[in-house]
Amino acid sequence: MKTSIIGFPRIGEKRELKFACEKYFKGTISSDELQKVASDIRSFGWKKQNENGIDFIPSNDFSFYDNMLDTAVMLGCIPERYKNLNLSELDTYFAMAHGYQGEKGDVKALAMKKWFNTNYHYIVPEIDAKTKFSCDIEKSKPVVEFLEAKKEGFDTVPYLIGPYTFLHLVHYFDNKNSHDFISEAIAIYVKIIKSLCEKGAEWISLAEPALVFDMDNREVAYFKSFYSEFLYEIRSVCGIKILLQTYFGDIRNVYKEVYSLGFDAIGLDFYEGKETAKIVNDSFPQNTKLFAGIVCGKNIWRNDYSKTQNTINEIAKKISLENIVINTSCSLLHVPYTTKNETKLDSEKVKYLSFAEEKLEEIRNLSDLFNGNIDGKNSLENNQKLFATQRTIPNQEVKNKLLNLKESDFERLPSFAEREAIQKKEFALPLFPTTTIGSFPQTADVRANRAAFKKGSISLDEYKKFNKEKIAQCIKLQEELGLDVLVHGEFERNDMVEYFGDHLCGYIFTENGWVQSYGTRCVKPPVIWGDVSRKESITVEWSTFAQSCTKKPVKGMLTGPVTILNWSFPREDLSLKDKVYQIALAMKDEVLDLEKNGIRIIQIDEAALREKLPLRKTDWHSCYLDWAIPSFRILHAHVKPQTQIHTHMCYSEFGDIIKDIDNMDADVITFEASRSDLSILDDLNKASFRTEVGPGVYDIHSPRVPSVEEIKSALEKMVKKIDTLKLWVNPDCGLKTRGDVETKAALQNLVEATVEIRKEYIKK
């Protein structure tokens, strides 16, 4: 039985790509030096896969930033504003990813959205009436990286995001749509595939995850017509074998059409695809290989070989074993590199974990098992012993709290309208109150202080003294800038989820479990090991100190239960609902402690609310929203009407669940909005959104500083569609990734623009 993976992590075993890119942005290394780091990372991945006997090794899964952006560049879909900068190809690429501000111009970055139901973000390409697809085939990334692998002795399967998914996810302007660009896209894809075939590629992998969305009859017919033409064109010029690869769910609406198109192989997800087993049993085409996604690419737990063996045996009733390829459920970019770097974590716990390298080993073990090798039998016995042990002991107190939840624990009184009136009087804030989302720059001295305390080289008192000095400086800066509602800056926090996980029972932590969120941004998700509860107050000391430094209100800053769940690696032996309710009950105690200690505004971030929203709308409520929204209400159901509850959401499309968001019953909600050109305004207006709202006025993930005029223009758009008494002014997100100088300049412009707009509307 042969083996495959869909993609390998590309940040480097020790985040080498992140650090090299950041050095390149600062001008301390050359583009050649950056390319050398990238080449080494690719080579490392190919070698690891080869060592573990992977038969179908992917190439072109690497990216400096994102594969959707790579595909846009491959097709020549580069908006004119980036071409006009006259930068190098690499710098133009990075300008599209995170904007550019310099002597050659000033442009914002392309929009960024969540990649399906993951915490990874993709760059949203743009296509308009001026877009002309073009490609230098021999210099295209798929061809170059295939040849690079071949030179090193690896015969790889070039991986491309398929044209259907690419055109499905693009942002169109000038009344254009995907139908307008089918022929141009097909022409370039065919030329690239032909070139790859001529250079020795035997297989090509076309990733079409968009097929796991709900598809109506018209969309299904469109896909079949699209691919019939596409496959005809490929086969008219070369004899390469074609793998259609899907992931993040099942293809229940289109599987019959997929089966009929004559692919040489079809990749299906058995981890998240609820109906995958069913559709495989329904006339899977003979002599077609099934790339069976049975090793999870999204979570970090060991594969249960006995269960997987049963799954494969069921598949083998319909498909011969020689036509089954053991595959990952999705790319391994969503998991860390290897558990070998976890030197501080209890070795008994590490046994249960599986990162990218370990998943390669699991695939090999499963292959050995079905190929009758003795190593496979031994690995099965060891795996069965592991799963026969009890991993964790249940917490009965936590379980009782879940059982005792009642209706009043989900309902805040008095009503929103009554609370709004009370809070207007309580805070007496000016029109268009200004604030930030929470964090301030995590500068080198902040990180050094935290690292020194963790290593034990400074005392707890020294650690706290430094942080309180930074908080006092942060409060002073915000007062000088003229912000209305302040934050303490979060200098004590490494990450908005890891920090809270570190203070909750039921979590364990890795040293090097880094995964890519977007570009050079990496996160280290904590692991939910057992039942979750709060040990003691977490944020009260920092928030009350910050409040003592000013007469202006300071927000208490918390992370919400859905985001804590979605940005952790969750246990798989408990329902999502029970997991999130456990976290909500723990964080509810923190909310009440903040209120009891005089914090009058509390922000509970739910940045990842949409992240685990099922990709099929039919599952939205029953499988997610019916417990995700109530979990937030648990936190604030028992606070006083004078206490103002804020939340924040970013980098997702919220329009189609905007009414559900309103039902969270927060008092103020801030949204990422600038990268999506304030498109959320129409959604808010259409839904008669009752909650006070702060759509972000500038993108904090770009180093560029927005001008006063730019921010004022955004505010002018907002006041046309949002009640002026409900509008707040804030950046898109927290400022931890930015520098001090750009942060101060941007916030100065934000306040100045707000003051100008405020004067105009006070006159009215």
ZAMARGU-4260 file (C-alpha; in steps of 0.2 Angstrom, whole numbers, plus 5000, padded with zeros to 4 digits):
<rodrens>
0) 5000/5000/5000 | 5007/5017/4995 | 5008/5033/5005 | 5006/5051/5002 | 5004/5068/5011
5) 4996/5084/5005 | 5008/5096/5011 | 5022/5099/5024 | 5025/5113/5036 | 5036/5127/5028
10) 5041/5139/5042 | 5056/5128/5046 | 5059/5116/5061 | 5064/5131/5072 | 5054/5145/5062
15) 5069/5148/5051 | 5058/5156/5037 | 5049/5168/5049 | 5066/5175/5055 | 5074/5175/5038
20) 5059/5185/5031 | 5059/5197/5045 | 5078/5200/5043 | 5074/5203/5024 | 5061/5216/5028
25) 5073/5225/5039 | 5086/5224/5025 | 5099/5214/5035 | 5100/5200/5023 | 5098/5199/5004
30) 5085/5191/4993 | 5098/5178/4989 | 5101/5174/5007 | 5082/5173/5010 | 5080/5161/4995
35) 5094/5150/5002 | 5084/5148/5018 | 5068/5144/5008 | 5078/5131/4998 | 5085/5123/5014
40) 5068/5121/5021 | 5061/5113/5005 | 5075/5101/5004 | 5073/5096/5023 | 5055/5092/5020
45) 5058/5081/5005 | 5072/5072/5014 | 5061/5069/5029 | 5047/5062/5018 | 5059/5051/5008
50) 5066/5044/5024 | 5049/5039/5030 | 5045/5030/5013 | 5032/5043/5007 | 5029/5038/4989
55) 5019/5053/4983 | 5030/5068/4989 | 5022/5085/4985 | 5032/5100/4978 | 5026/5118/4977
60) 5017/5116/4994 | 5031/5128/5000 | 5026/5147/5001 | 5035/5163/5007 | 5017/5169/5013
65) 5003/5159/5006 | 4998/5147/4991 | 4983/5157/4986 | 4995/5172/4983 | 5007/5161/4974
70) 4993/5155/4963 | 4988/5173/4959 | 5006/5178/4955 | 5008/5162/4944 | 4993/5167/4934
75) 4998/5185/4933 | 4984/5192/4943 | 4994/5206/4951 | 4983/5222/4953 | 4990/5238/4944
80) 4994/5247/4960 | 5007/5234/4965 | 5014/5234/4947 | 5016/5253/4948 | 5028/5252/4963
85) 5041/5245/4951 | 5048/5234/4964 | 5057/5217/4962 | 5046/5202/4959 | 5049/5196/4977
90) 5046/5213/4984 | 5030/5215/4974 | 5024/5199/4981 | 5027/5205/4999 | 5019/5221/4995
95) 5003/5212/4990 | 5004/5202/5006 | 5007/5216/5019 | 5006/5232/5010 | 5020/5245/5005
100) 5024/5262/5011 | 5040/5270/5005 | 5048/5281/4992 | 5040/5271/4978 | 5022/5273/4984
105) 5009/5269/4997 | 4998/5254/4995 | 4987/5243/5007 | 4989/5224/5007 | 4976/5213/4999
110) 4962/5206/5010 | 4966/5192/5021 | 4953/5178/5026 | 4953/5162/5036 | 4957/5147/5025
115) 4941/5136/5026 | 4939/5131/5044 | 4957/5133/5050 | 4967/5146/5060 | 4977/5148/5044
120) 4974/5164/5034 | 4975/5166/5015 | 4978/5181/5004 | 4962/5185/4994 | 4968/5189/4976
125) 4959/5202/4966 | 4952/5201/4948 | 4944/5216/4938 | 4941/5221/4921 | 4959/5225/4918
130) 4966/5208/4923 | 4975/5198/4910 | 4981/5181/4915 | 4999/5178/4910 | 5013/5167/4915
135) 5032/5164/4911 | 5029/5145/4911 | 5048/5140/4914 | 5050/5152/4928 | 5033/5148/4936
140) 5035/5142/4954 | 5028/5124/4951 | 5040/5121/4937 | 5055/5128/4947 | 5052/5119/4963
145) 5049/5102/4954 | 5065/5104/4945 | 5074/5109/4961 | 5067/5093/4970 | 5072/5083/4954
150) 5090/5089/4955 | 5091/5083/4973 | 5085/5066/4968 | 5066/5067/4973 | 5053/5063/4960
155) 5038/5074/4967 | 5020/5077/4964 | 5018/5096/4960 | 5004/5102/4971 | 4993/5116/4964
160) 4978/5125/4970 | 4965/5120/4957 | 4957/5133/4946 | 4940/5130/4952 | 4945/5134/4970
165) 4956/5148/4965 | 4942/5156/4955 | 4929/5152/4968 | 4939/5162/4982 | 4945/5177/4972
170) 4938/5194/4975 | 4930/5201/4959 | 4927/5219/4954 | 4919/5227/4939 | 4904/5215/4939
175) 4916/5201/4934 | 4915/5183/4940 | 4923/5166/4938 | 4915/5162/4922 | 4924/5177/4913
180) 4941/5169/4917 | 4939/5151/4915 | 4947/5150/4898 | 4962/5160/4903 | 4965/5151/4919
185) 4964/5134/4910 | 4976/5139/4896 | 4989/5143/4909 | 4986/5128/4920 | 4988/5117/4904
190) 5004/5125/4899 | 5012/5123/4916 | 5006/5105/4918 | 5012/5101/4900 | 5029/5108/4905
195) 5030/5098/4921 | 5025/5082/4911 | 5039/5086/4899 | 5051/5088/4913 | 5047/5071/4920
200) 5032/5073/4932 | 5021/5058/4932 | 5008/5065/4943 | 5000/5082/4946 | 4989/5086/4961
205) 4975/5098/4959 | 4968/5104/4976 | 4950/5108/4975 | 4944/5110/4993 | 4930/5122/4987
210) 4921/5106/4983 | 4917/5103/5001 | 4905/5118/5002 | 4887/5117/4999 | 4884/5116/4980
215) 4868/5118/4971 | 4864/5109/4954 | 4869/5125/4944 | 4886/5125/4953 | 4889/5106/4951
220) 4885/5108/4932 | 4897/5122/4931 | 4911/5112/4939 | 4908/5097/4928 | 4908/5108/4912
225) 4923/5117/4919 | 4933/5101/4922 | 4928/5092/4907 | 4936/5106/4896 | 4951/5107/4908
230) 4954/5088/4908 | 4952/5087/4889 | 4964/5101/4886 | 4977/5092/4898 | 4975/5075/4889
235) 4977/5083/4872 | 4994/5089/4876 | 5002/5076/4888 | 4999/5060/4897 | 5002/5065/4915
240) 4991/5057/4929 | 4979/5068/4938 | 4975/5068/4956 | 4960/5078/4962 | 4963/5082/4980
245) 4950/5087/4992 | 4950/5091/5011 | 4941/5099/5026 | 4925/5089/5023 | 4916/5078/5010
250) 4910/5081/4993 | 4893/5074/4995 | 4885/5086/4982 | 4897/5083/4968 | 4905/5066/4970
255) 4895/5058/4956 | 4901/5071/4944 | 4919/5069/4951 | 4918/5050/4948 | 4912/5052/4930
260) 4926/5064/4925 | 4940/5050/4924 | 4953/5056/4936 | 4967/5044/4939 | 4966/5047/4958
265) 4954/5056/4970 | 4959/5062/4987 | 4945/5061/5000 | 4945/5067/5019 | 4940/5053/5031
270) 4943/5064/5046 | 4931/5079/5043 | 4921/5071/5029 | 4905/5065/5038 | 4899/5057/5022
275) 4915/5052/5014 | 4914/5033/5019 | 4896/5033/5012 | 4901/5041/4995 | 4916/5029/4993
280) 4904/5015/4995 | 4893/5022/4981 | 4901/5017/4965 | 4919/5023/4967 | 4926/5021/4950
285) 4936/5006/4946 | 4955/5007/4943 | 4955/5024/4951 | 4966/5027/4965 | 4959/5033/4982
290) 4970/5044/4992 | 4962/5041/5008 | 4964/5055/5021 | 4965/5045/5037 | 4979/5052/5046
295) 4973/5069/5053 | 4982/5084/5047 | 4974/5097/5059 | 4976/5090/5076 | 4991/5083/5086
300) 4985/5067/5094 | 4992/5050/5089 | 4983/5040/5077 | 4973/5025/5083 | 4979/5011/5072
305) 4966/4999/5076 | 4952/5011/5071 | 4961/5016/5056 | 4964/4998/5051 | 4945/4995/5053
310) 4942/5010/5041 | 4954/5004/5028 | 4946/4987/5029 | 4929/4994/5026 | 4936/5004/5011
315) 4944/4988/5004 | 4927/4980/5003 | 4924/4991/4988 | 4942/4996/4982 | 4957/4985/4981
320) 4971/4988/4993 | 4983/4992/4979 | 4972/5006/4974 | 4971/5014/4991 | 4985/5026/4996
325) 4987/5031/5014 | 4986/5050/5015 | 4984/5065/5027 | 4967/5072/5029 | 4974/5089/5024
330) 4991/5098/5023 | 5002/5096/5038 | 5006/5115/5038 | 4992/5115/5052 | 5003/5105/5064
335) 5020/5108/5072 | 5036/5100/5065 | 5041/5087/5078 | 5039/5081/5096 | 5058/5078/5096
340) 5060/5096/5101 | 5049/5094/5116 | 5062/5092/5130 | 5053/5099/5144 | 5036/5091/5142
345) 5033/5075/5152 | 5038/5060/5141 | 5023/5050/5146 | 5012/5064/5138 | 5023/5066/5123
350) 5019/5048/5119 | 5001/5053/5115 | 5006/5068/5103 | 5010/5067/5084 | 5017/5082/5075
355) 5022/5082/5056 | 5037/5071/5057 | 5027/5059/5068 | 5013/5058/5056 | 5025/5053/5042
360) 5030/5039/5054 | 5012/5034/5057 | 5009/5034/5038 | 5024/5022/5036 | 5018/5011/5050
365) 5000/5009/5043 | 5008/5005/5026 | 5019/4992/5034 | 5004/4985/5043 | 4994/4982/5027
370) 5009/4977/5017 | 5012/4963/5030 | 5029/4969/5036 | 5034/4964/5054 | 5037/4982/5058
375) 5019/4986/5055 | 5013/4972/5067 | 5025/4978/5080 | 5019/4996/5078 | 5001/4990/5080
380) 5004/4981/5096 | 5013/4996/5103 | 4999/5008/5098 | 4986/4997/5105 | 4995/4997/5122
385) 4995/5016/5121 | 4977/5017/5118 | 4973/5005/5132 | 4980/5016/5145 | 4969/5030/5153
390) 4976/5047/5147 | 4968/5058/5160 | 4957/5058/5176 | 4939/5066/5174 | 4936/5081/5186
395) 4919/5078/5194 | 4917/5096/5200 | 4918/5102/5182 | 4906/5089/5176 | 4894/5094/5190
400) 4895/5112/5184 | 4890/5108/5167 | 4875/5097/5173 | 4869/5111/5184 | 4868/5125/5170
405) 4851/5133/5169 | 4842/5145/5158 | 4846/5160/5169 | 4865/5156/5166 | 4863/5161/5148
410) 4852/5177/5149 | 4858/5194/5155 | 4846/5206/5162 | 4840/5220/5160 | 4838/5221/5141
415) 4851/5228/5129 | 4842/5244/5126 | 4840/5247/5145 | 4859/5243/5148 | 4864/5254/5134
420) 4855/5269/5142 | 4863/5265/5159 | 4880/5264/5152 | 4879/5280/5142 | 4876/5289/5158
425) 4889/5279/5168 | 4903/5283/5156 | 4898/5299/5148 | 4910/5296/5133 | 4911/5308/5118
430) 4903/5304/5101 | 4913/5291/5092 | 4923/5285/5107 | 4941/5280/5103 | 4950/5264/5109
435) 4962/5250/5104 | 4958/5232/5103 | 4970/5227/5118 | 4988/5223/5115 | 5002/5236/5112
440) 5019/5232/5104 | 5028/5217/5111 | 5045/5225/5109 | 5062/5216/5112 | 5063/5221/5130
445) 5045/5215/5134 | 5050/5198/5127 | 5066/5198/5136 | 5058/5201/5152 | 5046/5187/5150
450) 5060/5175/5144 | 5071/5180/5159 | 5057/5176/5172 | 5053/5160/5163 | 5071/5154/5164
455) 5072/5160/5183 | 5085/5173/5180 | 5074/5186/5187 | 5062/5186/5202 | 5043/5187/5202
460) 5044/5204/5209 | 5057/5210/5196 | 5046/5203/5182 | 5030/5212/5189 | 5040/5228/5192
465) 5045/5229/5174 | 5028/5225/5167 | 5020/5238/5179 | 5032/5251/5172 | 5027/5247/5154
470) 5009/5247/5159 | 5011/5265/5167 | 5020/5271/5151 | 5006/5263/5140 | 4992/5272/5150
475) 5002/5288/5149 | 5004/5287/5130 | 4986/5283/5127 | 4981/5298/5138 | 4993/5309/5128
480) 4986/5303/5112 | 4968/5307/5118 | 4961/5290/5117 | 4944/5288/5127 | 4944/5270/5133
485) 4961/5263/5137 | 4970/5246/5138 | 4984/5240/5149 | 4994/5234/5134 | 4995/5215/5139
490) 5014/5215/5142 | 5013/5200/5153 | 5005/5189/5139 | 5014/5179/5126 | 4998/5174/5116
495) 4980/5178/5119 | 4976/5160/5121 | 4992/5152/5127 | 4992/5165/5141 | 4975/5160/5148
500) 4978/5141/5145 | 4993/5143/5156 | 4982/5149/5170 | 4969/5136/5168 | 4969/5118/5174
505) 4967/5105/5160 | 4980/5112/5148 | 4998/5107/5144 | 5010/5117/5134 | 5024/5114/5121
510) 5041/5122/5119 | 5041/5122/5100 | 5024/5118/5094 | 5023/5132/5082 | 5011/5133/5067
515) 5009/5146/5054 | 4994/5158/5056 | 4999/5169/5041 | 5015/5175/5033 | 5028/5176/5046
520) 5015/5176/5060 | 5017/5159/5070 | 5007/5154/5085 | 5010/5140/5098 | 4993/5133/5102
525) 4991/5125/5119 | 4984/5108/5121 | 4968/5104/5130 | 4973/5088/5140 | 4959/5086/5152
530) 4944/5095/5160 | 4946/5114/5161 | 4944/5124/5176 | 4951/5141/5183 | 4965/5140/5197
535) 4964/5158/5203 | 4962/5175/5196 | 4972/5178/5180 | 4971/5196/5175 | 4964/5206/5190
540) 4981/5212/5196 | 4986/5219/5179 | 4970/5227/5175 | 4967/5235/5193 | 4985/5242/5192
545) 4982/5250/5175 | 4965/5257/5181 | 4974/5265/5196 | 4985/5275/5184 | 4971/5285/5176
550) 4954/5291/5179 | 4948/5286/5161 | 4941/5268/5160 | 4953/5254/5157 | 4946/5238/5148
555) 4949/5222/5157 | 4955/5210/5143 | 4950/5192/5141 | 4949/5179/5128 | 4932/5171/5125
560) 4929/5152/5126 | 4926/5149/5108 | 4943/5157/5103 | 4952/5148/5117 | 4945/5131/5111
565) 4947/5135/5092 | 4965/5141/5095 | 4970/5126/5105 | 4973/5109/5100 | 4958/5101/5107
570) 4955/5084/5115 | 4945/5072/5105 | 4936/5062/5118 | 4924/5076/5123 | 4911/5085/5112
575) 4915/5103/5106 | 4900/5109/5116 | 4906/5102/5133 | 4923/5108/5130 | 4918/5126/5126
580) 4906/5126/5141 | 4920/5120/5153 | 4930/5135/5147 | 4916/5147/5148 | 4912/5143/5166
585) 4931/5145/5170 | 4932/5162/5162 | 4915/5168/5169 | 4923/5168/5186 | 4937/5179/5179
590) 4924/5191/5172 | 4915/5192/5189 | 4932/5195/5198 | 4936/5209/5187 | 4919/5218/5190
595) 4921/5215/5209 | 4938/5224/5208 | 4931/5239/5200 | 4934/5236/5181 | 4919/5243/5173
600) 4923/5238/5155 | 4928/5221/5150 | 4932/5215/5133 | 4930/5196/5129 | 4938/5193/5112
605) 4930/5180/5101 | 4942/5183/5086 | 4940/5165/5081 | 4921/5164/5082 | 4918/5159/5064
610) 4934/5148/5062 | 4925/5132/5066 | 4909/5136/5058 | 4904/5121/5048 | 4908/5124/5029
615) 4890/5118/5025 | 4876/5130/5030 | 4865/5115/5035 | 4876/5111/5050 | 4879/5129/5056
620) 4866/5130/5070 | 4865/5112/5076 | 4883/5108/5075 | 4890/5125/5080 | 4881/5141/5083
625) 4868/5133/5095 | 4882/5131/5108 | 4895/5144/5102 | 4884/5159/5105 | 4877/5153/5122
630) 4895/5149/5128 | 4898/5168/5127 | 4882/5173/5136 | 4888/5162/5150 | 4902/5174/5154
635) 4892/5190/5156 | 4874/5183/5161 | 4877/5189/5179 | 4887/5205/5178 | 4879/5222/5183
640) 4870/5233/5169 | 4883/5246/5172 | 4897/5235/5167 | 4900/5236/5148 | 4904/5220/5139
645) 4915/5221/5123 | 4920/5208/5111 | 4931/5208/5096 | 4932/5198/5080 | 4944/5198/5065
650) 4949/5191/5048 | 4933/5181/5044 | 4917/5184/5034 | 4904/5188/5047 | 4889/5195/5036
655) 4880/5178/5035 | 4880/5176/5054 | 4878/5194/5059 | 4862/5191/5068 | 4869/5177/5078
660) 4883/5188/5083 | 4871/5201/5088 | 4863/5188/5099 | 4879/5186/5109 | 4871/5201/5118
665) 4888/5210/5120 | 4887/5229/5123 | 4900/5234/5110 | 4908/5223/5096 | 4924/5228/5086
670) 4927/5220/5069 | 4941/5219/5057 | 4935/5228/5042 | 4949/5239/5034 | 4956/5225/5023
675) 4939/5220/5017 | 4935/5238/5012 | 4922/5240/5026 | 4911/5228/5017 | 4904/5223/5034
680) 4895/5240/5035 | 4881/5234/5023 | 4879/5218/5033 | 4877/5228/5049 | 4865/5240/5041
685) 4854/5226/5033 | 4853/5216/5049 | 4848/5232/5060 | 4862/5227/5071 | 4858/5233/5089
690) 4875/5231/5097 | 4886/5246/5097 | 4900/5243/5085 | 4918/5248/5080 | 4923/5242/5062
695) 4942/5244/5061 | 4948/5259/5053 | 4965/5253/5048 | 4975/5237/5045 | 4987/5233/5059
700) 4995/5218/5050 | 5004/5230/5038 | 5018/5241/5044 | 5011/5256/5034 | 5004/5271/5044
705) 4987/5277/5038 | 4985/5295/5035 | 4972/5306/5044 | 4963/5308/5027 | 4962/5289/5025
710) 4955/5286/5042 | 4943/5301/5040 | 4937/5294/5024 | 4933/5277/5032 | 4924/5286/5046
715) 4914/5295/5033 | 4908/5279/5025 | 4904/5272/5042 | 4893/5286/5048 | 4882/5284/5033
720) 4877/5266/5038 | 4879/5266/5057 | 4870/5276/5070 | 4882/5289/5076 | 4877/5285/5094
725) 4883/5267/5091 | 4899/5270/5082 | 4916/5267/5090 | 4933/5271/5082 | 4947/5258/5084
730) 4961/5249/5074 | 4957/5232/5066 | 4966/5221/5079 | 4978/5221/5093 | 4995/5230/5091
735) 5007/5217/5097 | 5016/5214/5081 | 5019/5232/5077 | 5033/5244/5082 | 5032/5258/5095
740) 5035/5272/5082 | 5022/5266/5069 | 5009/5262/5083 | 5010/5280/5090 | 5009/5288/5073
745) 4994/5278/5067 | 4985/5281/5084 | 4989/5300/5083 | 4981/5300/5066 | 4966/5289/5072
750) 4962/5302/5086 | 4965/5317/5075 | 4953/5310/5061 | 4940/5306/5075 | 4941/5323/5082
755) 4938/5331/5065 | 4923/5320/5062 | 4917/5322/5079 | 4916/5341/5077 | 4907/5340/5061
760) 4893/5329/5068 | 4892/5338/5085 | 4887/5353/5074 | 4874/5343/5065
</rodrens>
